[in-house]
């Protein structure tokens, strides 16, 4: 690991100004420290934000929750209001990492964690995300955990977070503070970027802008589920995951379907077209196939990850059958 300067911030303004001047934020450090040990990232300065007053979960005036960016994944999953009103979030959190990591990892850090593309972590390999313009070793390489939607010829990495997928299904918003003290609040959908020709830019945050909280809207009625398919039963990233919030009306038609996928793209993936196919309809296997066709219309495999296309269809259909109480054909 390369030497670096360390500074602990006592106020958000100190932290954002240090970051604008080139320091990297560190809170739980569960991803950053690994990256520094491997010299994938070599920041000269770290600004420790772990003592800032951002570790609370409060009810909002609108009836939702405001989750401070330093709330740990373990505390968030255990919060009674989250378990009761947003079980898909609690389940996604508990499906991620290990108990030890969840005790340290924070809400803000979880959102901003880096891809687990093998080549990103191997500094002997070309990687446009780590070293812009060097190429992408995953294209033509081993790409089992890579994207099938929204990828580009420059990067096919996926976003690894389970928590972010659930937050996307719940229509969460993100609150930030910039180095000049300006605060903004925007949908989580606007935080992460697709790779395009600048995969090194993963979010639309400005230099020094700090995620301070995540806002949940009031809890919705309906069936909330988190399904995660992975190579082993724990401590593994999703090959395909799905956070679903599905509501039926009194005629048992689908009134509302929010479907957010992990493991498929560079960001939590939600397709309004696929959700629209389901809205107002009587549940059926044919309808669910139509939704899957819509979701996967532009899907592209890269060799080792071709299996994700049929797998995503099966995950979606299984979730829809479970939520609507219909039989999945054998
Ligand atoms: Fe790098 Fe993205 Fe290619 Fe992985 S997929 S090697 S992160 S450019």
Boltz pocket constraint, residues with backbone or C-beta under 6 A from the ligand:
constraints:
  - pocket:
      binder: B
      contacts: [[A, 115], [A, 117], [A, 118], [A, 119], [A, 120], [A, 126], [A, 127], [A, 128], [A, 129], [A, 130], [A, 135], [A, 136], [A, 137], [A, 138], [A, 139], [A, 154], [A, 155], [A, 156], [A, 157], [A, 199]]
      max_distance: 6.0
